[in-house]
Amino acid sequence: MTLLPDIQLWDRELVARVPISMAPPLRQVNSYVLRGDEGITILDPGPRTEETIREWQAAWQDLRISPRDVTQIVLTHHHPDHYGLAGYLQEVTGAAVFMSPRAYEETRLMWGEDSRMHEALPELFRRHGMPQSWHGQLPSHLHGFVNQVTPAPEVTFLREGEPIRMGGRAWRPIETAGHAPGHLSFYDPERKLLFCGDAVLPQISPNVSFLPGSDPQPLQSFLDSLVKLSAYEVATAYPGHRRPFDYFAERVRLLLQHHEERLLRIEGLLRERPQTAFEVCAALFGTELGIHQMRFAMSETLAHLVELVRQGRAEEQAPGDGEDEVICFARGS
């Protein structure tokens, strides 16, 4: 019995969508396999687990390719559900691994030998009002991703404006940010096709996270990136999650609208009284979440609060002298 009954082929079998397992709530990430005269390309291989390794073994059999046929592994961004298997598959296939320089920097920030994210992120959340019962879970939670991204690949840098050949065609890398610094989408101008990774998703809003040491204005970066992507005419978009879709321009418009509505909602909360980021987060997302979703919710709340401060629509109030004092946000003057 095949492990991957949902493999789907397009373009006379030059492109295949291969759903790879990941943790809830998304449960699957889209990997894409492209076959061309340059060999086999894997785009975003998924996280490394024993289950996903078995899924790739089944996929190679179903697609009638040998691992040694794989010549390149291309990454849209650094998140474990996209990047994680790259090093392992590089060892198995001998393929080159391509990602942007900025995305590579994020892998070092998150999992490099000198990374202190397991200390910096809990401290950031504590200063913004998150109780110890929550932020105390973060170090072990973050360490849990290390196995999903080990071993790290040897990376060849790919930059915007440097076309890469996949599936026998030249694809134009487009660098954006917000969801992930250095995120690359890949555009075929002739057929108006776009591998958009998580820059634009068809049914959910990509997470936009404020993280220590990363982009200081992630929501501004995300909104600017949506405007940048809206300049491209896209007939079909192939996203990192859910199914390919043909309403790219409309989806971009709705995402821009969604974030302005979120900013307005937070402004309304701050008009009631000054609040910590955790209080705002609880009002927006509730607290009936696991630590994984709570981390995303808190980071996204901070991204919106930082953007409101940048626009002058909110003010950050410095904490007092006490060790346990936390940062609050108030409406702008």
Summary of the structure (lengths in Angstrom):
residues: 333
radius of gyration: 20.4
end to end distance: 63.7
largest distance: 66.3
contacts: 1100
relative contact order: 0.11
helix: 39%
strand: 22%
